[in-house]
Amino acid sequence: MNASPTTSMPRALTADHREQLMKLAREVSIPQGTRLVQEGAHVDRFWIIRTGTIRRVRCAPATR
């Protein structure tokens, strides 16, 4: 599934909040095919995708 944004960050955040976020942000390049988040794992960051696309993969629960 390719996701497209429903709103842009500039409209979703106030100028002050955007400025605070950008002070903490850092730009990275991620190779194609890299898994950003493992389902069920603890995460300590979030991603703002500036260019490219992402694919959401949902794993089915294990069955017996």
N, C-alpha and C positions, 0 to 999 in steps of 0.2 A: 504494500500500500504506500503510495507516495502522498505525503501530507502537504497541504498548502496552508499558509497562515490565514486565520480568519480575521485577524487584526494586526496592524503593524505596531511595533514597540513604541514609536514616537506618539501614536495616538493612545496607547494603553497606559502610559506613564506620564506623570507630570514632568516638567523640565527639571525640577529639583531632584526628583527620584531618579530620573534618567542620568543626571550628572553624578549622583551618589553611586549608582550601579557601575557607570563607566570608570570611576576611580578605582574600583575593585576588580574590574574585568581585565582579562588578558586574552589576546587573540591567539588561536592555535590553528594549525592545519591538521586535519584528521584524514588518514589514508582511507580510500574507498573500501568498504566492507568491514570497517572497524565497528565493533559493538560498543555503544556508548553506555548502555545501562543493561545490567543483567536482571531479569524479572525476579523480584523478591529481595534483591540486594539493597543494603543501606547505601544511600547516595549522599554526597556532601557538596554537590554543585548542580548547576543546571546549565543548559546549553542554549545559546542564541545562535541559530543557524543563519548566517549572512548570505551564503551562496551554496548552491548544490541542493540535493534532496536527501531525505531520510526515508528509510523503510522500517515500518513498525512490524515486528514479528512477535506474535503472541503464541507461546508454547501451550499446548494442551496439557492439562494435569495428567500425571501418571495414572494409569489404570491397573487394576489387579486382575 
